[in-house]
Amino acid sequence: MDPLLKTIREYKSIESISGPLMLVEGVEGVSYGELVEISTGDKKNRLGKVLEVYQDKALVQVFEGTSGLNASDTKVRFTGKGVRFGVSPKMLGRIFTGLGKVRDRGPEIIPHYYLDINGSPINPVRRDYPSEFIQTGISAIDGLNSLVRGQKLPVFSGAGLPHNILATQVVKQAKIPSEEEESAFAIVFAAMGITFEEAEFFQKEFTEAGAIERCVIFINLADEPAIERIATPRVALTAAEYLAFELNMHVVVILTDMTNYAEALREISAARNEIPGRRGYPSYLYTDLSTIYERAGKIKGKKGSVTQIPILTMPEDDKTHPIPDLTGYITEGQIILSRQLHLKGIYPPIDILTSLSRLRDKGIGVDRKTGKELTREDHPSIASQLFASYARGKEAEELAVVLGEASLTETDIAHLSFARQLEKEFISQKTDEERTIKQTLDIGWKLLHLLPVSEIKRIPPEIMEKHWRKDETEG
């Protein structure tokens, strides 16, 4: 007998069904995470996985939901293997469901092989430090909160803010600014709990921009079972790891919206009658999120990389909410969208003062070891100066609200003017406007001419001498 068949066990001993969960009793040899096939007579089979095993009982979560199931005529088959996704280079340009089934009505993909969607941990000794710049074409990110290969840099948004538009812009514009590596770049886009209109928006935008050919897209709709959202980011990251570490591609993974994922996790936790943690979320939320975020990175000896941009909406714009709070602990910085900038009509409304990329300085300027120019030699110093001058301008703006602009000094007025122009010309750009890193830095230099030279304190003299155009200075 085939040894694989020995691992497949079928039971009809279902004790109870509650929400997306099913309790099966009298089982033997069942293990945690095992794939389960559920059949009900003539109806289409459903899939699930084992959440918990205790003595002769197994708790199963059903991916497609338990609606229409009853304990008397339902059969449960334990397959002896984990939930897997079939990978192939043919994935590029295709759209899948949250469970990895073909959604775009195209031909089925014949996998080269199957991979466990939970992935394999990267040996910390083999991890390579992220150090190469990725150009998104968005000045507020490229210039001040730069993204590097192998980094996990989340976007913290709020209800009604244009994070979906920002996500599509990154998908269409993200690239490695070197022609020889352009062909080895791919995007994995996973959307969880989105509406049908949002799904149509994403597909239309990617198709019209011609970006879909380098994308692998996974979509879980809001009316589909919430339990599917638990698997969606893991299936997407499995595809990304295959492209990166088997096909040597540089992959950017965009996950939206991680808040919907966490809500699905809370729903499962409540159905299991677990003791809730902060705001009703399971106490293991931090651990669960880390199993997703920590799958970003580079491996020594491998050319490819996995870079993550998780997007989450902060309930009530609260940065201390468990989802953004725990995400911030795990990831290397955050891009925060500002409702105040959005109300001013500025897109993208990125609050550069509260945003942070902890790995920025490793991927910009000039590599000290090799002397290789990663972006441009003036990038680190001009980014520091723009931050400092904008912060000074915002302080002057707050003072002007209280005391009036007449109370400001000439220097304060110069910084206030600088801050307003930075928002209009540097942060703000059109949704289809793609700026190179050179264009971004040149805009920064242009704006610095609004300030007295004596206020330019963070740029070394040798950089000033090379890039400062004296014909543009005041007077």
C-alpha positions in Angstrom: 0.0 0.0 0.0 1.1 3.5 -0.8 2.5 5.0 2.5 0.8 8.3 1.8 -2.6 6.5 1.8 -1.9 5.3 5.3 -1.8 8.9 6.6 -5.3 9.7 5.2 -7.9 9.0 7.8 -11.7 9.6 7.4 -14.1 10.3 10.3 -17.8 11.0 10.7 -17.6 11.6 14.4 -18.2 15.3 14.5 -19.1 16.4 18.0 -20.0 20.0 17.3 -19.8 22.9 14.8 -19.4 26.5 16.1 -18.8 29.4 13.8 -15.8 28.5 11.5 -14.7 25.7 13.9 -15.5 22.0 13.9 -14.7 19.6 16.8 -14.0 16.0 15.7 -13.7 13.2 18.3 -12.3 9.7 18.2 -9.3 10.7 16.1 -5.9 9.0 16.0 -2.5 10.2 14.8 -3.7 13.7 14.0 -1.1 16.6 14.2 -1.3 20.4 14.6 -1.6 22.3 11.3 -2.6 19.2 9.3 -4.7 19.8 6.2 -8.3 18.6 6.4 -10.7 17.8 3.6 -14.4 18.1 4.5 -17.1 16.6 2.2 -20.9 16.6 2.5 -22.4 14.2 -0.1 -22.8 15.9 -3.5 -21.5 19.3 -2.4 -18.1 20.6 -3.2 -15.4 19.7 -0.8 -14.1 22.3 1.7 -10.6 22.6 3.2 -9.6 23.2 6.7 -6.6 22.8 9.1 -6.1 21.4 12.6 -5.9 24.1 15.2 -5.7 22.0 18.3 -5.4 18.4 19.3 -6.3 17.0 22.8 -6.4 13.3 23.5 -8.8 11.9 20.9 -10.3 15.2 19.9 -9.2 17.6 17.1 -10.4 21.2 16.6 -10.6 22.1 12.9 -10.9 25.5 11.3 -12.8 25.5 8.0 -11.4 27.9 5.4 -14.7 28.2 3.4 -16.8 28.5 6.6 -19.2 26.0 8.1 -22.4 27.4 6.6 -24.7 24.5 5.4 -22.7 21.8 7.3 -24.3 19.5 9.8 -22.7 16.9 11.9 -24.7 13.9 10.7 -23.7 13.7 7.0 -20.3 15.4 7.0 -17.1 13.4 6.5 -13.7 14.7 7.6 -10.5 13.4 6.1 -7.1 14.1 7.7 -4.5 14.1 5.0 -1.3 13.9 7.1 0.2 17.0 5.5 0.1 20.7 6.1 -1.7 23.4 4.0 0.4 23.8 0.8 0.5 26.1 -2.2 1.7 25.0 -5.7 4.4 27.3 -7.0 5.6 27.9 -10.5 7.1 30.8 -12.6 3.8 30.9 -14.4 2.3 32.6 -11.3 3.5 36.0 -12.5 0.7 37.9 -14.1 -2.0 35.8 -12.5 -4.7 36.5 -9.9 -5.6 34.0 -7.1 -8.0 33.7 -4.2 -6.8 34.1 -0.7 -6.2 30.3 -0.6 -4.2 30.3 -3.8 -6.9 29.1 -6.2 -7.0 30.7 -9.6 -9.5 33.7 -9.6 -8.8 35.3 -13.0 -10.6 32.5 -15.1 -7.3 31.7 -16.8 -5.9 28.2 -17.1 -4.9 26.2 -14.1 -1.2 26.4 -13.2 0.7 23.2 -13.1 3.0 23.6 -10.1 6.6 22.7 -10.1 6.1 21.6 -6.6 4.2 22.4 -3.4 5.4 24.4 -0.4 4.0 24.6 3.1 2.3 28.1 3.4 3.9 28.5 6.9 7.3 28.7 5.4 10.6 27.7 7.0 12.4 30.0 9.5 15.5 31.7 8.1 18.6 30.8 10.1 19.6 34.1 11.8 23.3 33.3 11.0 22.4 33.2 7.3 20.4 36.4 7.2 22.1 39.2 5.2 21.7 42.8 6.3 19.4 44.9 4.1 21.4 47.5 2.3 20.2 48.2 -1.2 17.8 51.0 -2.1 14.4 50.4 -3.7 12.9 53.3 -5.6 9.1 53.8 -5.2 8.9 57.0 -7.2 7.4 58.7 -4.1 9.5 61.6 -2.8 8.3 61.4 0.9 9.4 57.7 1.0 12.5 57.7 -1.3 14.0 60.9 0.0 13.2 60.8 3.7 12.1 57.3 4.7 13.9 55.2 2.2 13.0 51.6 1.6 15.8 49.0 1.2 15.7 45.4 0.0 14.8 42.9 2.7 13.2 45.5 5.0 9.7 45.4 6.4 8.3 48.9 6.4 4.5 49.2 7.2 2.1 51.9 6.3 -0.1 53.1 9.1 -3.3 54.6 7.7 -6.8 55.5 8.8 -10.3 55.0 7.6 -10.9 57.1 4.5 -7.2 57.9 3.8 -5.8 57.0 0.3 -3.7 54.0 1.3 -5.2 51.9 -1.5 -4.1 54.5 -4.0 -0.7 54.6 -2.4 -0.4 50.8 -2.7 -1.3 50.8 -6.4 1.3 53.6 -7.0 4.0 51.6 -5.3 3.1 48.5 -7.3 3.3 50.4 -10.6 6.4 52.4 -9.8 8.6 50.4 -7.5 11.9 49.4 -9.1 15.6 48.9 -8.5 17.4 51.9 -10.0 19.8 49.8 -12.1 18.9 48.6 -15.6 20.7 45.3 -15.3 18.5 44.1 -12.4 15.2 45.5 -13.6 14.1 42.2 -15.1 14.6 40.4 -11.8 12.0 42.5 -9.9 8.5 41.3 -9.0 5.5 42.4 -6.8 3.4 40.1 -4.7 0.1 41.9 -3.8 -2.2 40.4 -1.2 -5.6 42.0 -0.3 -7.6 40.8 2.7 -11.2 41.6 3.4 -11.6 44.1 0.6 -14.9 45.0 -1.2 -15.7 43.9 -4.7 -15.3 47.5 -5.9 -11.8 47.7 -4.4 -10.8 44.4 -6.0 -12.0 45.7 -9.4 -10.1 48.9 -8.7 -6.8 47.1 -8.0 -7.1 44.8 -11.0 -8.0 47.7 -13.4 -5.1 49.8 -12.2 -2.5 47.1 -12.5 -3.7 46.0 -15.9 -3.9 49.5 -17.4 -0.5 50.4 -16.1 1.0 47.2 -17.6 2.3 46.2 -14.1 0.3 43.0 -13.8 2.8 41.1 -15.8 5.3 41.3 -13.0 2.7 40.8 -10.2 1.3 37.8 -8.4 -2.1 38.9 -6.9 -4.1 37.3 -4.1 -7.5 38.7 -3.3 -9.8 37.8 -0.3 -13.1 39.6 -0.6 -15.1 40.9 2.4 -18.0 38.6 1.7 -15.8 35.5 1.7 -15.2 33.6 4.9 -13.0 35.5 7.4 -11.1 32.4 8.1 -9.6 32.5 4.6 -7.9 35.8 5.6 -5.7 33.9 8.1 -4.1 32.0 5.2 -3.9 34.8 2.6 -0.7 36.5 3.7 1.0 33.2 4.3 0.1 32.0 0.8 1.4 35.3 -0.7 4.6 35.1 1.2 5.1 31.5 0.1 4.9 32.7 -3.5 7.3 35.6 -2.7 9.9 33.3 -1.1 9.8 31.0 -4.1 10.3 33.9 -6.5 13.1 35.4 -4.3 15.1 32.4 -3.2 14.5 29.9 -6.0 14.2 32.3 -9.0 16.6 34.9 -7.6 14.1 37.8 -8.0 13.8 40.9 -5.8 10.2 40.8 -4.5 8.2 43.5 -2.8 5.2 42.1 -0.9 2.3 44.5 -0.2 -0.2 43.2 2.4 -3.5 45.2 2.7 -5.2 45.4 5.1 -3.5 43.8 8.1 -6.3 45.2 10.4 -8.8 42.9 8.6 -6.4 40.0 9.2 -6.2 40.8 12.9 -10.0 41.0 13.1 -10.3 37.6 11.5 -7.8 36.3 14.1 -9.9 37.8 16.9 -13.0 36.1 15.5 -11.3 32.7 15.5 -10.0 33.3 19.1 -13.6 34.2 20.3 -15.0 31.1 18.7 -12.4 29.0 20.6 -13.5 30.7 23.8 -9.9 31.9 24.5 -9.2 34.4 27.2 -9.0 37.7 25.3 -6.0 40.1 25.5 -6.0 43.9 24.8 -9.2 45.1 23.2 -10.4 41.5 22.7 -7.5 40.5 20.5 -5.9 37.1 21.3 -2.9 37.3 23.6 -0.7 35.7 21.0 -1.3 38.5 18.4 2.3 39.7 18.6 3.6 36.1 18.0 1.2 35.6 15.1 2.1 38.9 13.4 5.8 38.1 13.8 5.3 34.8 11.8 4.2 37.0 8.9 6.6 40.0 9.2 9.7 38.0 9.9 9.5 36.3 6.6 11.0 39.4 5.0 14.7 39.5 4.5 17.8 38.4 2.5 19.8 35.2 2.7 23.5 35.1 2.3 24.5 33.4 -0.9 21.1 34.1 -2.5 20.6 36.9 -5.0 16.9 37.5 -4.3 15.2 39.3 -1.5 11.7 39.7 0.1 10.7 43.2 1.1 7.4 43.8 2.9 5.1 46.8 2.9 2.2 45.8 5.2 -0.7 48.3 5.2 -3.0 48.7 8.1 -5.8 51.1 9.1 -5.5 52.3 12.7 -8.9 52.2 14.4 -9.8 55.8 15.3 -6.4 56.9 14.1 -5.0 55.5 17.3 -1.3 54.6 17.1 -1.5 52.9 20.5 -4.1 50.4 19.2 -2.7 46.8 19.6 -2.4 46.2 15.8 -0.1 49.2 14.9 1.5 49.1 18.3 2.7 45.5 18.0 3.5 45.9 14.3 5.8 48.8 15.2 7.7 46.5 17.6 8.3 43.9 14.9 9.0 46.0 11.8 11.8 48.5 11.0 9.9 51.7 11.1 6.6 53.0 9.7 5.1 55.3 7.2 2.2 57.2 8.8 -0.5 58.9 6.8 -1.8 62.2 8.2 -5.5 63.1 8.2 -4.5 66.8 8.5 -2.4 66.7 5.3 -5.2 64.7 3.6 -7.7 67.5 4.5 -5.3 70.0 3.0 -5.6 68.1 -0.3 -2.0 66.8 -0.2 -1.3 63.4 -1.7 0.3 61.2 -0.5 -0.5 62.6 3.0 2.7 61.2 4.6 3.6 62.7 7.9 7.3 62.8 7.6 8.0 63.8 11.2 6.3 60.8 12.7 7.3 58.4 10.0 10.6 56.5 10.2 12.7 54.0 8.3 15.3 52.5 10.7 17.3 51.1 7.8 17.3 54.2 5.7 21.0 55.1 6.2 22.1 51.6 5.2 20.6 51.9 1.8 21.4 55.5 0.7 24.4 57.7 -0.1 27.7 55.9 -0.7 28.6 52.5 0.7 31.5 53.0 3.0 33.0 49.6 2.5 32.9 49.4 -1.3 32.6 53.0 -2.3 29.6 52.1 -4.5 27.0 54.9 -4.9 23.7 53.5 -3.5 21.7 56.7 -4.3 23.7 59.9 -4.3 26.4 61.2 -2.0 24.3 64.1 -0.7 21.3 62.0 0.1 21.9 61.4 3.9 22.8 65.0 4.7 20.0 66.6 2.7 17.4 64.2 4.2 18.6 65.2 7.7 18.4 68.9 6.8 14.9 68.6 5.3 13.7 66.9 8.4 15.2 69.5 10.8 14.0 72.5 8.8 10.5 71.1 8.3 10.3 70.4 12.1 11.4 74.0 12.8 8.8 75.3 10.3 6.0 73.3 12.0 7.0 74.7 15.4 6.7 78.2 13.9 3.3 77.3 12.4 2.0 76.3 15.9 3.4 79.5 17.4 1.7 81.6 14.6 -1.6 80.0 15.5 -1.3 81.1 19.1 0.4 84.5 18.8 0.0 85.4 15.1 2.6 85.6 12.4 3.5 89.1 13.4 5.2 87.7 16.5 7.6 85.5 14.4 11.2 86.4 13.7 12.4 86.6 10.1 14.1 83.2 10.6 10.9 81.7 11.8 9.0 83.1 8.9 11.6 81.6 6.5 11.1 78.2 8.1 7.3 78.5 8.0 7.5 79.3 4.3 9.8 76.4 3.8 7.5 74.0 5.6 4.5 75.0 3.5 6.4 74.8 0.2 7.8 71.4 1.2 4.3 70.1 1.6 3.2 71.5 -1.7 6.3 70.6 -3.9 8.1 67.8 -2.1 5.5 65.7 -0.2 2.6 66.4 -2.6 2.7 64.7 -6.1 0.2 63.4 -8.5 -1.0 59.8 -8.3 0.6 59.0 -11.6 3.8 61.0 -11.0 6.9 58.9 -10.7 10.1 60.7 -9.5 13.5 59.4 -9.7 15.7 59.7 -6.7 17.7 62.4 -8.5 14.6 64.4 -9.1 13.6 64.0 -5.5 16.9 65.3 -4.2 17.0 68.1 -6.7 13.6 69.3 -5.4 15.0 69.2 -1.9 18.0 71.4 -2.8 15.6 73.9 -4.5 13.5 74.2 -1.4 16.5 74.7 0.9 17.2 78.0 -1.0 14.1 79.4 0.8 16.2 79.4 4.0 19.2 81.6 4.9 22.5 79.8 4.3 23.3 80.2 8.0 20.3 77.9 8.8 21.8 75.0 6.6 23.6 73.4 9.5 23.4 69.6 8.7 25.1 69.5 5.3 28.9 69.2 5.3 30.8 72.1 3.5 32.1 69.8 0.8 28.6 68.7 -0.1 27.3 72.3 0.0 30.1 73.5 -2.3 29.3 70.8 -4.8 25.5 71.1 -4.9 24.5 74.5 -3.6 23.6 76.8 -6.5 24.5 80.3 -5.5 22.5 81.9 -8.2 19.3 80.7 -6.5 20.1 82.1 -3.0 18.3 85.1 -1.8 19.9 88.3 -2.7 
